[in-house]
Amino acid sequence: EIILYSFGYLEARDMARKLVQTYRLCSEQLSSQDHYDYGMRAVIAVLRAAGNLKRKFVDEAEDVLMLRALTDVNLPKFLDQDVPLFRGILSDLFPGVKLPEIDYDNLNDALRNASAKAKLQPLDTFFEKIIQLYEMIIVRHGLMLVGESYGMKSSCISVLADALGELNDKGLNGEQKVKYYCLNPKSITMGQLYGAEDPVSKEWADGILAVTFRNAARDTSPDRKWVVFDGPVDAI
């Protein structure tokens, strides 16, 4: 409630109650999955999204902004069978609230160009997942793309990066180019990935991730920097 007030929400108490109630009902009614999270991390992500929306759409109704934040942050991670249940929970808590369409025309055009350049089919489901990924990147520092092999995960990242670069070249949407560092964590040992101490000299040697992260942090350009672990989830 206090965070919402700090973002300029006048109906912060009602919005906070609806946010808490949403996650309570989700934990009770939706299926149990390892990647479902209804704790403080998820709450903070929704609050951050709500704050971004409030700054962007100052005159929009606050229940519309909160509904948009809840949808954008949570919908991408739910399985197909849980999506109707989630939409039902939101329709009960926000009766009669309709979400306006977001203008992604420039981004969609750039995605089509990037897909054609990569010789990929411009499927609607492909673009839908890319836009969900884009919305997640805005409100989270780190995220995971989880799915079966050949499920378009790596392509989503590369096509989105190319599309954002194209928008930057054209001066559209205030976007920045993307520098992304891709590595396969399964192809090297834990010591090579994170760093290790030499058993003889006791000197610490940085791993590939530490060096990559430091290089990205030293880069003072306004470009987005993505460090991508492209490999199996059990590689940690």
Secondary structure as UniProt FT lines:
FT   HELIX           2..6
FT   TURN            7..8
FT   TURN            10..11
FT   HELIX           12..29
FT   TURN            34..35
FT   HELIX           40..56
FT   TURN            58..59
FT   HELIX           62..74
FT   HELIX           75..77
FT   HELIX           80..82
FT   HELIX           83..93
FT   TURN            95..96
FT   HELIX           105..117
FT   TURN            118..119
FT   HELIX           124..139
FT   TURN            149..150
FT   HELIX           153..170
FT   TURN            173..174
FT   STRAND          178..183
FT   HELIX           185..187
FT   HELIX           190..194
FT   STRAND          195..197
FT   TURN            199..201
FT   STRAND          204..206
FT   HELIX           208..218
FT   STRAND          224..229
FT   HELIX           233..235
//
